[in-house]
Amino acid sequence: MRMKSTNAGSPRRLRLGLGKIFLVAMLPVVGGGCEHDRALGPQVAGWQLIDPEQRHPILVSQQPAVMNLHISPNADGLTPMQRARVLEFANRSRASDSGNSRIVISAPGGSANEGAAMQAADDARRLMLESGYSPTTIAVEAYHAGGRDAPLRLSYMRYVAEAPNCGQDWSENLARNYQNTPYPNMGCAAQRNLAVMVANPADLLGPRTMTSRDSNRRDDMYGKYVKGQPLGASEEVQTIQSVTSGQ
C-alpha cells in the first residue's frame, strides 16, 4: 500500500497564511491614511460655519457724528456760513441715517458765550424744522463748559458697518478637500464690499419702516369704491372694457 505525501501543499498554505497576516497588519496603516484627511475632533452636523455671512460677519454699531460751531460772545445767532453748515449736516444725517436717531443740539452753559450760543442753538433748531425735521427728532440740551468760550455742538448717532478682514486664513489646501466645504476665505470679499458700499448700515439690521400713506389718493379710491366706479386708471379701464366686449 502506497502512502501519499502531504508536504506538497505546505508551501502554498504557508504563503496564504503569510498573506493574511500581512493584510491584517496593513489595515491600521490604511485606516490611518484615510483618517488623516478627515477633520480632527468631534464633528456635529450643523456646527461648522460654511455660510459667508456667519463666517465673515459685518459688525454694525452706532457711533456719534459731531459738528462743532464756534460762536462769538457778541454774535447775533448763526452766520450765513454756519447756517449752510447746519443744513449740510442735517441733510447728511437724513441721507446716511434715515431718521433712525435724533439730532442733539448742545449749547455751552457757564461760558462767556452762553447767551450767544443759546441764540445760535435756537437758529439751528429753526433751520432744521424748516428743512422738514419734526420737533420730536430734535433735542436741545446744555453742557457745562466752565468760563471759556465753548462751541455749539450738533450730534447724532449714526450706524457704521465694520468690514471683515480678508485673506488671512489659507490653512486649507484648495486642491484637496474631501469634505466639499467652502474654503475659509470664500465670500469674505463680497461681505467686505457690501459693508463699504452700503448707504445706510441700519438696513443690514432690519427693513425700514413704511412711509406715510397718501391720504388724497386713498380718499379718491374709497369714493370710487362706494360709487361702484372702476378703481383702475382710465387707460386700464378702457383696455379691460375692450377685452371683455370682444373688440
Backbone as JSON, one array per atom type, in Angstrom:
{
  "sequence": "MRMKSTNAGSPRRLRLGLGKIFLVAMLPVVGGGCEHDRALGPQVAGWQLIDPEQRHPILVSQQPAVMNLHISPNADGLTPMQRARVLEFANRSRASDSGNSRIVISAPGGSANEGAAMQAADDARRLMLESGYSPTTIAVEAYHAGGRDAPLRLSYMRYVAEAPNCGQDWSENLARNYQNTPYPNMGCAAQRNLAVMVANPADLLGPRTMTSRDSNRRDDMYGKYVKGQPLGASEEVQTIQSVTSGQ",
  "N": [[0.85, -1.19, 0.0], [0.6, 2.15, -0.95], [1.55, 5.25, 0.43], [0.34, 8.64, 0.46], [2.05, 11.69, 0.11], [1.88, 14.53, 2.16], [3.26, 16.87, 2.18], [3.41, 18.49, -0.04], [1.47, 20.49, -0.28], [2.09, 22.21, 1.73], [3.88, 24.53, 1.39], [2.2, 26.19, -0.11], [0.01, 26.67, 1.61], [1.4, 27.97, 3.56], [2.17, 30.35, 2.28], [-0.31, 31.52, 1.85], [-1.09, 31.95, 4.49], [0.85, 33.76, 5.36], [0.19, 35.91, 3.69], [-2.36, 36.62, 4.64], [-1.69, 37.45, 7.21], [-0.14, 39.69, 6.57], [-2.04, 41.36, 5.35], [-3.77, 41.85, 7.49], [-2.02, 43.21, 9.15], [-1.61, 45.55, 7.68], [-3.99, 46.92, 7.71], [-4.44, 48.85, 9.88], [-2.63, 50.84, 8.99], [-3.68, 51.66, 6.52], [-6.16, 52.59, 7.37], [-5.32, 54.69, 9.02], [-4.22, 56.42, 7.12], [-6.51, 57.22, 5.72], [-7.82, 58.47, 7.78], [-6.29, 60.69, 8.14], [-7.14, 62.58, 6.31], [-9.5, 63.43, 7.3], [-11.45, 65.71, 9.36], [-10.1, 66.84, 12.41], [-11.05, 65.97, 15.72], [-14.34, 65.92, 17.3], [-17.18, 65.96, 15.16], [-20.15, 67.59, 14.6], [-23.28, 67.65, 13.09], [-24.21, 70.63, 11.47], [-22.7, 72.35, 13.0], [-20.48, 73.42, 11.82], [-19.29, 76.32, 10.35], [-20.25, 77.39, 7.34], [-21.52, 79.29, 5.9], [-20.94, 82.34, 4.33], [-21.9, 84.75, 5.47], [-22.03, 84.16, 8.14], [-19.48, 83.23, 8.73], [-17.88, 85.37, 8.0], [-18.86, 87.91, 9.34], [-20.6, 91.08, 9.18], [-20.11, 93.74, 11.21], [-22.24, 95.89, 12.79], [-22.55, 98.96, 14.28], [-23.29, 101.76, 16.47], [-22.09, 105.03, 16.23], [-21.07, 108.28, 17.29], [-21.73, 111.19, 15.33], [-20.34, 114.28, 15.03], [-20.49, 117.83, 14.97], [-18.91, 120.86, 15.4], [-19.48, 124.27, 16.16], [-18.1, 127.41, 16.24], [-18.98, 129.99, 18.32], [-19.15, 133.38, 18.63], [-18.9, 135.57, 21.48], [-20.24, 138.0, 21.04], [-21.94, 137.45, 18.98], [-24.82, 137.42, 16.91], [-26.78, 135.15, 16.76], [-26.56, 132.58, 14.23], [-24.07, 132.72, 11.66], [-24.2, 133.33, 8.06], [-22.52, 131.38, 6.81], [-22.36, 129.45, 8.81], [-25.02, 128.7, 8.96], [-25.32, 127.4, 6.51], [-23.63, 125.23, 6.98], [-25.0, 123.92, 9.02], [-27.36, 123.13, 7.69], [-26.22, 121.44, 5.79], [-25.17, 119.45, 7.48], [-27.54, 118.45, 8.59], [-28.8, 117.42, 6.28], [-26.96, 115.45, 5.58], [-27.23, 113.78, 7.77], [-29.85, 112.89, 7.39], [-29.59, 111.5, 4.99], [-27.68, 109.49, 5.48], [-28.48, 108.28, 7.84], [-31.22, 108.07, 7.86], [-33.2, 108.99, 9.61], [-33.05, 107.44, 11.95], [-32.15, 108.18, 14.44], [-32.07, 110.86, 16.86], [-31.27, 114.34, 16.37], [-29.06, 116.11, 18.31], [-28.71, 119.16, 19.83], [-26.31, 120.8, 21.45], [-25.72, 123.24, 23.72], [-23.32, 125.43, 25.2], [-23.01, 125.91, 28.71], [-22.5, 128.3, 31.27], [-20.28, 129.5, 30.17], [-18.42, 132.18, 28.56], [-19.7, 132.84, 26.21], [-22.34, 132.06, 26.51], [-24.98, 133.17, 26.25], [-25.02, 133.99, 23.51], [-24.58, 131.5, 22.34], [-26.88, 130.08, 23.05], [-28.8, 131.49, 21.6], [-27.88, 130.93, 19.03], [-28.31, 128.19, 19.03], [-31.11, 128.1, 19.0], [-31.52, 129.19, 16.45], [-30.39, 127.16, 14.88], [-32.1, 125.0, 15.45], [-34.51, 126.0, 14.42], [-33.86, 126.17, 11.7], [-33.6, 123.44, 11.03], [-36.17, 122.53, 11.52], [-37.54, 123.91, 9.53], [-36.46, 122.64, 7.33], [-37.72, 120.21, 7.28], [-37.6, 118.48, 9.44], [-39.12, 116.91, 12.27], [-40.4, 118.14, 15.42], [-39.97, 116.2, 17.4], [-37.69, 114.85, 16.69], [-35.55, 116.41, 17.25], [-33.43, 117.53, 19.73], [-32.63, 119.77, 22.32], [-30.09, 120.68, 24.44], [-28.04, 121.5, 27.31], [-24.58, 121.79, 28.16], [-21.96, 121.67, 30.59], [-19.49, 124.1, 30.47], [-17.65, 125.64, 31.76], [-15.59, 128.59, 32.24], [-14.74, 129.33, 29.74], [-14.75, 130.07, 26.17], [-16.92, 128.07, 24.49], [-17.81, 125.67, 21.96], [-20.8, 125.47, 19.92], [-22.51, 122.49, 19.72], [-23.48, 120.01, 17.49], [-24.92, 116.87, 17.08], [-25.45, 113.4, 16.28], [-26.4, 109.95, 16.47], [-24.96, 107.72, 14.4], [-25.16, 104.87, 12.23], [-22.62, 102.51, 11.7], [-20.85, 100.39, 9.56], [-18.7, 97.75, 10.02], [-16.22, 96.29, 8.22], [-15.2, 92.9, 7.47], [-11.89, 91.43, 7.85], [-10.03, 90.18, 5.21], [-8.38, 87.41, 3.5], [-6.65, 86.19, 5.35], [-6.64, 83.58, 6.26], [-5.41, 80.83, 5.04], [-5.29, 78.1, 5.49], [-6.25, 75.72, 4.5], [-5.95, 73.25, 1.93], [-6.74, 74.0, -1.25], [-6.85, 72.35, -3.44], [-7.31, 69.85, -2.45], [-9.77, 68.76, -0.93], [-11.77, 66.86, 0.72], [-14.14, 67.04, 2.07], [-15.8, 68.73, 0.74], [-16.49, 71.41, 1.32], [-16.78, 75.01, 1.62], [-13.83, 77.02, 1.28], [-11.93, 78.79, 3.83], [-11.74, 81.6, 3.21], [-13.74, 82.12, 1.42], [-16.27, 84.14, 0.09], [-15.64, 86.31, 1.68], [-14.67, 88.66, 0.47], [-16.93, 89.61, -0.86], [-18.59, 90.21, 1.32], [-17.07, 92.22, 2.52], [-17.07, 94.22, 0.51], [-19.79, 94.8, 0.48], [-20.15, 95.92, 3.03], [-18.65, 98.24, 2.75], [-19.9, 99.65, 0.68], [-22.58, 100.03, 1.37], [-25.25, 102.28, 1.76], [-26.81, 103.04, 3.98], [-26.03, 101.68, 6.88], [-27.85, 100.73, 8.75], [-29.78, 99.34, 7.39], [-28.81, 96.78, 7.22], [-29.48, 95.64, 9.58], [-32.22, 95.4, 9.71], [-35.42, 95.76, 8.01], [-36.64, 98.92, 6.73], [-39.06, 101.19, 8.17], [-42.47, 101.7, 7.07], [-43.42, 104.35, 4.89], [-45.47, 107.32, 5.28], [-48.93, 107.2, 4.34], [-50.7, 108.18, 1.31], [-53.07, 110.35, 1.73], [-54.9, 111.73, 0.11], [-55.03, 110.2, -2.23], [-56.02, 107.82, -1.2], [-58.58, 108.58, -0.25], [-59.76, 109.24, -2.67], [-59.83, 106.75, -4.01], [-61.45, 105.31, -2.27], [-63.85, 106.75, -2.49], [-64.55, 106.16, -5.18], [-64.94, 103.42, -4.88], [-67.19, 103.31, -3.21], [-69.13, 104.45, -4.88], [-69.23, 102.55, -6.82], [-67.61, 102.69, -9.05], [-65.04, 102.0, -11.54], [-61.81, 101.12, -10.26], [-59.31, 101.3, -11.4], [-56.85, 102.99, -13.53], [-57.78, 105.32, -16.15], [-56.94, 104.54, -18.75], [-56.4, 101.86, -18.31], [-58.94, 100.92, -17.61], [-60.34, 101.27, -20.03], [-58.96, 99.45, -21.62], [-59.61, 97.02, -20.37], [-62.38, 96.99, -20.72], [-62.57, 96.9, -23.53], [-61.45, 94.39, -24.0], [-63.19, 92.65, -22.65], [-65.54, 93.13, -24.02], [-65.01, 92.09, -26.47], [-63.93, 93.51, -28.58]],
  "CA": [[0.0, 0.0, 0.0], [1.44, 3.36, -1.1], [1.05, 6.39, 1.2], [0.51, 9.93, -0.21], [2.77, 12.7, 0.88], [1.1, 15.77, 2.41], [4.16, 18.03, 2.27], [3.36, 19.28, -1.26], [0.62, 21.69, -0.1], [2.53, 23.04, 2.86], [4.35, 25.86, 0.98], [1.07, 27.03, -0.55], [-0.71, 27.12, 2.79], [2.26, 28.91, 4.26], [2.1, 31.63, 1.6], [-1.62, 32.09, 2.14], [-1.08, 32.42, 5.87], [1.64, 34.98, 5.44], [-0.57, 36.98, 3.04], [-3.41, 37.08, 5.55], [-1.05, 38.21, 8.28], [0.29, 40.97, 6.02], [-3.22, 42.19, 5.16], [-4.24, 42.29, 8.81], [-1.07, 44.19, 9.67], [-1.69, 46.78, 6.9], [-5.27, 47.6, 7.91], [-4.3, 50.12, 10.64], [-1.92, 51.84, 8.2], [-4.62, 52.2, 5.54], [-7.14, 53.37, 8.11], [-4.69, 55.93, 9.47], [-4.1, 57.31, 5.98], [-7.82, 57.82, 5.46], [-8.16, 59.34, 8.9], [-5.51, 61.92, 8.04], [-7.87, 63.54, 5.51], [-10.71, 63.85, 7.99], [-11.27, 66.79, 10.32], [-9.76, 66.39, 13.74], [-12.02, 66.29, 16.75], [-15.71, 65.51, 17.02], [-17.91, 66.74, 14.18], [-21.58, 67.5, 14.79], [-23.95, 68.26, 11.94], [-24.71, 71.97, 11.7], [-21.81, 73.16, 13.83], [-19.42, 74.0, 11.02], [-19.73, 77.54, 9.7], [-19.97, 77.4, 5.9], [-22.18, 80.45, 5.32], [-20.05, 83.5, 4.42], [-22.45, 85.77, 6.35], [-21.72, 83.77, 9.51], [-18.03, 83.11, 8.89], [-17.31, 86.72, 7.86], [-19.99, 88.81, 9.62], [-20.45, 92.54, 9.15], [-20.47, 94.28, 12.52], [-22.91, 97.19, 12.7], [-22.61, 99.63, 15.58], [-23.61, 103.18, 16.44], [-21.03, 105.94, 16.63], [-21.56, 109.67, 17.18], [-21.25, 112.14, 14.32], [-20.34, 115.55, 15.76], [-20.04, 119.05, 14.29], [-18.73, 121.96, 16.35], [-19.57, 125.62, 15.6], [-17.57, 128.42, 17.15], [-19.91, 131.11, 18.46], [-18.53, 134.52, 19.3], [-19.77, 136.13, 22.54], [-21.02, 139.12, 20.52], [-22.65, 137.02, 17.79], [-26.29, 137.5, 16.91], [-27.23, 133.93, 16.08], [-25.63, 131.92, 13.31], [-23.66, 133.42, 10.46], [-24.64, 132.62, 6.85], [-21.7, 130.19, 6.59], [-22.75, 128.43, 9.8], [-26.33, 128.2, 8.56], [-25.09, 126.43, 5.45], [-23.05, 124.02, 7.57], [-26.07, 123.22, 9.75], [-28.21, 122.46, 6.71], [-25.46, 120.31, 5.23], [-25.11, 118.4, 8.5], [-28.87, 117.86, 8.68], [-29.03, 116.62, 5.08], [-26.12, 114.26, 5.68], [-27.86, 112.9, 8.75], [-31.04, 112.29, 6.79], [-29.21, 110.58, 3.94], [-26.91, 108.35, 5.99], [-29.1, 107.65, 9.0], [-32.63, 107.88, 7.52], [-34.07, 109.29, 10.73], [-33.04, 106.42, 12.99], [-31.79, 108.77, 15.72], [-32.35, 112.29, 16.98], [-30.18, 115.3, 16.32], [-28.93, 116.77, 19.6], [-28.05, 120.47, 19.79], [-25.76, 121.02, 22.79], [-25.23, 124.6, 23.9], [-22.5, 125.53, 26.42], [-23.56, 126.64, 29.85], [-21.48, 128.8, 32.16], [-19.15, 130.06, 29.43], [-18.57, 133.6, 28.23], [-20.59, 132.98, 25.06], [-23.53, 131.26, 26.79], [-26.16, 133.79, 25.65], [-24.95, 133.91, 22.06], [-24.7, 130.1, 21.94], [-28.28, 129.69, 23.14], [-29.49, 132.07, 20.44], [-27.47, 130.16, 17.86], [-29.0, 126.89, 19.11], [-32.48, 128.33, 18.53], [-31.46, 129.33, 14.99], [-30.14, 125.84, 14.28], [-33.33, 124.22, 15.57], [-35.48, 126.54, 13.48], [-33.45, 125.77, 10.35], [-33.9, 122.03, 10.81], [-37.63, 122.4, 11.42], [-37.93, 124.38, 8.2], [-36.0, 121.68, 6.33], [-38.55, 119.01, 7.27], [-37.48, 117.67, 10.66], [-40.2, 117.08, 13.23], [-39.88, 118.56, 16.74], [-39.58, 115.06, 18.23], [-36.39, 114.34, 16.25], [-34.54, 117.41, 17.6], [-33.3, 117.74, 21.17], [-31.74, 120.87, 22.7], [-29.62, 120.49, 25.81], [-26.88, 122.3, 27.7], [-23.48, 121.07, 28.81], [-21.12, 122.58, 31.39], [-18.28, 124.46, 29.73], [-16.73, 126.45, 32.55], [-15.5, 130.0, 31.91], [-14.1, 129.55, 28.43], [-15.64, 130.05, 25.01], [-17.14, 126.69, 24.07], [-18.54, 125.63, 20.7], [-22.13, 124.88, 19.82], [-22.24, 121.13, 19.24], [-24.57, 119.24, 16.89], [-24.5, 115.46, 17.0], [-26.45, 112.34, 16.16], [-25.81, 108.62, 16.45], [-25.05, 107.13, 13.07], [-24.79, 103.47, 12.13], [-21.36, 102.29, 10.99], [-20.61, 98.99, 9.23], [-17.29, 97.37, 10.11], [-15.99, 95.21, 7.27], [-14.27, 91.88, 7.96], [-10.57, 91.35, 7.24], [-9.98, 89.02, 4.31], [-7.07, 86.92, 3.07], [-5.78, 85.87, 6.48], [-6.7, 82.15, 6.59], [-5.18, 79.93, 3.91], [-4.83, 76.87, 6.12], [-6.73, 74.54, 3.79], [-5.46, 73.01, 0.58], [-7.89, 74.12, -2.13], [-6.83, 71.25, -4.4], [-7.55, 68.57, -1.79], [-10.81, 68.99, 0.07], [-12.69, 65.74, 0.6], [-15.4, 67.36, 2.71], [-16.58, 69.52, -0.21], [-16.96, 72.59, 2.02], [-16.08, 76.22, 1.16], [-12.58, 77.35, 1.95], [-12.2, 79.81, 4.85], [-11.85, 82.97, 2.72], [-14.8, 82.23, 0.42], [-17.33, 85.09, 0.41], [-15.19, 87.42, 2.52], [-14.56, 89.87, -0.34], [-18.29, 90.12, -1.09], [-19.04, 90.82, 2.57], [-16.33, 93.48, 2.72], [-17.57, 95.21, -0.44], [-21.13, 95.21, 0.92], [-20.01, 96.81, 4.18], [-18.08, 99.51, 2.32], [-20.76, 100.35, -0.27], [-23.95, 100.23, 1.84], [-25.52, 103.69, 2.05], [-27.28, 103.14, 5.36], [-25.77, 100.38, 7.52], [-29.0, 100.26, 9.53], [-30.54, 98.4, 6.57], [-28.31, 95.44, 7.46], [-30.08, 95.14, 10.82], [-33.63, 95.11, 9.5], [-36.06, 96.61, 7.0], [-37.1, 100.24, 7.17], [-40.49, 101.33, 8.4], [-43.24, 102.2, 5.94], [-43.65, 105.79, 4.86], [-46.86, 107.69, 5.49], [-49.79, 106.95, 3.19], [-51.22, 109.33, 0.58], [-54.48, 110.45, 2.14], [-55.74, 112.17, -1.02], [-55.27, 109.07, -3.13], [-56.87, 106.85, -0.51], [-59.96, 109.09, -0.26], [-60.27, 109.15, -4.04], [-60.13, 105.36, -4.31], [-62.59, 104.89, -1.46], [-65.04, 107.35, -3.09], [-64.91, 105.36, -6.35], [-65.44, 102.12, -4.42], [-68.56, 103.49, -2.71], [-70.0, 104.72, -6.02], [-69.22, 101.43, -7.75], [-66.86, 103.02, -10.24], [-63.78, 101.24, -11.66], [-60.73, 101.65, -9.43], [-58.09, 101.43, -12.15], [-56.66, 104.2, -14.33], [-58.71, 105.4, -17.28], [-56.45, 103.73, -19.85], [-56.56, 100.46, -17.94], [-60.36, 100.59, -17.67], [-60.7, 101.16, -21.42], [-58.4, 98.2, -22.13], [-60.4, 95.91, -19.84], [-63.69, 97.01, -21.37], [-62.44, 96.44, -24.91], [-61.19, 92.95, -23.99], [-64.39, 91.93, -22.23], [-66.57, 93.28, -25.04], [-64.59, 91.37, -27.66], [-63.48, 94.39, -29.64]],
  "C": [[0.89, 1.25, 0.0], [0.79, 4.52, -0.36], [1.36, 7.71, 0.47], [1.2, 10.93, 0.72], [1.92, 13.98, 0.99], [1.98, 17.02, 2.47], [4.07, 18.95, 1.05], [2.54, 20.55, -1.09], [1.07, 22.61, 1.02], [3.05, 24.4, 2.43], [3.2, 26.78, 0.55], [0.3, 27.57, 0.63], [0.11, 28.13, 3.58], [2.2, 30.3, 3.64], [0.76, 32.33, 1.86], [-1.68, 32.64, 3.56], [-0.29, 33.7, 6.04], [0.92, 36.16, 4.8], [-1.67, 37.52, 3.93], [-2.82, 37.91, 6.69], [-0.63, 39.6, 7.81], [-0.9, 41.92, 5.84], [-3.75, 42.72, 6.49], [-3.32, 43.36, 9.39], [-1.18, 45.53, 8.95], [-3.0, 47.53, 7.12], [-5.14, 48.86, 8.76], [-3.6, 51.22, 9.85], [-2.86, 52.5, 7.19], [-5.67, 53.07, 6.23], [-6.57, 54.68, 8.61], [-4.51, 56.91, 8.34], [-5.41, 57.97, 5.63], [-8.2, 58.79, 6.56], [-7.43, 60.66, 8.83], [-6.28, 63.0, 7.28], [-9.16, 64.01, 6.17], [-10.4, 64.99, 8.97], [-11.0, 66.22, 11.7], [-10.84, 66.8, 14.73], [-13.42, 65.87, 16.37], [-16.39, 66.48, 16.07], [-19.4, 66.51, 14.39], [-22.25, 68.24, 13.64], [-24.5, 69.63, 12.32], [-23.8, 72.87, 12.51], [-20.7, 73.83, 13.03], [-19.97, 75.2, 10.25], [-19.29, 77.52, 8.24], [-20.63, 78.58, 5.21], [-21.25, 81.66, 5.44], [-20.57, 84.59, 5.35], [-22.19, 85.44, 7.81], [-20.21, 83.68, 9.74], [-17.35, 84.46, 8.82], [-18.43, 87.74, 8.11], [-19.6, 90.28, 9.49], [-20.96, 93.08, 10.47], [-21.02, 95.69, 12.34], [-23.05, 97.77, 14.1], [-22.97, 101.1, 15.37], [-22.45, 103.99, 16.97], [-21.51, 107.38, 16.44], [-20.91, 110.42, 16.03], [-21.43, 113.53, 14.9], [-19.86, 116.67, 14.84], [-20.03, 120.18, 15.31], [-18.76, 123.3, 15.6], [-19.07, 126.61, 16.64], [-18.5, 129.63, 17.14], [-19.22, 132.22, 19.23], [-19.46, 135.06, 20.39], [-20.65, 137.26, 22.06], [-21.83, 138.74, 19.29], [-24.15, 137.15, 17.98], [-26.85, 136.31, 16.14], [-26.14, 133.35, 15.19], [-25.29, 132.83, 12.14], [-24.17, 132.69, 9.22], [-23.82, 131.35, 6.56], [-22.09, 129.08, 7.57], [-24.14, 127.88, 9.49], [-26.19, 127.14, 7.46], [-24.51, 125.13, 5.99], [-24.1, 123.22, 8.35], [-26.98, 122.49, 8.78], [-27.49, 121.28, 6.06], [-25.38, 119.15, 6.21], [-26.45, 117.69, 8.64], [-29.17, 116.98, 7.47], [-28.18, 115.35, 5.1], [-26.68, 113.27, 6.69], [-29.07, 112.19, 8.16], [-30.67, 111.26, 5.74], [-28.53, 109.33, 4.48], [-27.58, 107.61, 7.11], [-30.58, 107.38, 8.79], [-33.54, 108.06, 8.74], [-34.1, 108.25, 11.82], [-32.69, 106.99, 14.37], [-32.09, 110.26, 15.69], [-31.08, 113.1, 16.79], [-30.18, 116.08, 17.63], [-28.13, 118.06, 19.41], [-27.62, 120.78, 21.21], [-25.16, 122.42, 22.85], [-24.43, 124.68, 25.19], [-23.2, 126.35, 27.49], [-22.46, 127.06, 30.8], [-20.28, 129.4, 31.47], [-19.44, 131.52, 29.1], [-19.54, 133.82, 27.07], [-21.9, 132.22, 25.26], [-24.77, 131.85, 26.11], [-26.17, 133.69, 24.13], [-25.1, 132.47, 21.57], [-26.15, 129.62, 22.02], [-29.1, 130.26, 21.99], [-29.13, 131.33, 19.16], [-28.13, 128.78, 17.86], [-30.44, 127.02, 18.65], [-32.51, 128.48, 17.0], [-31.26, 127.98, 14.32], [-31.4, 124.97, 14.35], [-34.38, 124.7, 14.58], [-35.14, 126.16, 12.04], [-33.81, 124.32, 10.05], [-35.4, 121.78, 10.75], [-38.12, 122.86, 10.05], [-37.5, 123.42, 7.09], [-36.75, 120.35, 6.36], [-38.43, 118.13, 8.49], [-38.67, 117.96, 11.59], [-39.61, 117.49, 14.59], [-39.41, 117.39, 17.6], [-38.21, 114.51, 17.86], [-35.25, 115.31, 16.57], [-34.57, 117.61, 19.11], [-32.28, 118.85, 21.42], [-31.38, 120.69, 24.17], [-28.4, 121.36, 26.04], [-25.82, 121.41, 28.34], [-22.58, 122.09, 29.5], [-19.8, 122.83, 30.67], [-17.33, 125.32, 30.54], [-16.74, 127.91, 32.1], [-14.91, 130.28, 30.56], [-15.16, 129.58, 27.34], [-15.74, 128.62, 24.49], [-17.97, 126.68, 22.8], [-19.98, 125.14, 20.88], [-21.99, 123.54, 19.1], [-23.53, 120.5, 18.72], [-24.09, 117.81, 16.7], [-25.72, 114.57, 16.8], [-25.7, 111.02, 16.11], [-26.04, 108.0, 15.08], [-24.6, 105.67, 13.11], [-23.54, 103.33, 11.25], [-21.19, 100.79, 10.79], [-19.11, 98.72, 9.23], [-17.06, 96.14, 9.25], [-15.04, 94.18, 7.84], [-12.93, 91.96, 7.22], [-10.46, 90.05, 6.45], [-8.54, 88.63, 4.01], [-6.13, 86.55, 4.18], [-5.74, 84.38, 6.81], [-6.59, 81.35, 5.31], [-4.67, 78.59, 4.42], [-5.25, 75.62, 5.37], [-6.14, 74.48, 2.39], [-6.65, 73.01, -0.37], [-7.97, 72.99, -3.14], [-7.14, 69.91, -3.76], [-8.5, 68.82, -0.62], [-11.86, 67.9, -0.09], [-14.03, 66.0, 1.28], [-16.32, 68.19, 1.83], [-17.24, 70.72, 0.49], [-16.19, 73.82, 1.53], [-14.8, 76.46, 1.95], [-12.79, 78.57, 2.84], [-12.42, 81.22, 4.3], [-12.98, 83.16, 1.71], [-15.9, 83.17, 0.9], [-16.89, 86.28, 1.23], [-15.12, 88.72, 1.72], [-15.94, 90.47, -0.61], [-18.84, 90.79, 0.16], [-18.35, 92.16, 2.82], [-16.83, 94.57, 1.77], [-18.95, 95.7, -0.03], [-21.05, 96.18, 2.09], [-19.49, 98.18, 3.78], [-19.08, 100.32, 1.49], [-22.15, 100.65, 0.27], [-24.15, 101.69, 2.23], [-25.95, 103.9, 3.49], [-27.06, 101.8, 6.04], [-26.91, 99.87, 8.37], [-29.86, 99.3, 8.73], [-30.05, 96.96, 6.76], [-28.91, 94.83, 8.71], [-31.54, 94.78, 10.64], [-34.23, 96.06, 8.47], [-36.5, 97.95, 7.58], [-38.61, 100.23, 7.39], [-41.17, 101.92, 7.17], [-43.4, 103.71, 6.04], [-45.14, 106.08, 5.05], [-47.66, 107.53, 4.2], [-50.2, 108.27, 2.54], [-52.71, 109.43, 0.88], [-55.38, 110.85, 0.97], [-56.06, 111.01, -1.95], [-56.17, 108.03, -2.48], [-58.32, 107.3, -0.5], [-60.57, 108.99, -1.64], [-60.67, 107.72, -4.38], [-61.35, 104.88, -3.51], [-63.9, 105.5, -2.0], [-65.5, 106.58, -4.34], [-65.49, 104.0, -5.95], [-66.88, 102.23, -3.92], [-69.54, 103.72, -3.86], [-70.05, 103.56, -7.02], [-68.49, 101.7, -9.03], [-65.59, 102.18, -10.32], [-62.66, 101.93, -10.9], [-59.44, 101.87, -10.2], [-57.99, 102.76, -12.87], [-57.56, 104.15, -15.55], [-58.24, 104.54, -18.45], [-56.62, 102.24, -19.55], [-58.02, 100.03, -18.02], [-60.81, 100.42, -19.11], [-60.17, 99.86, -22.03], [-59.21, 97.01, -21.64], [-61.77, 95.85, -20.5], [-63.62, 96.52, -22.8], [-62.19, 94.95, -24.98], [-62.44, 92.17, -23.64], [-65.5, 92.03, -23.27], [-66.22, 92.59, -26.34], [-64.17, 92.25, -28.8], [-61.98, 94.31, -29.84]]
}
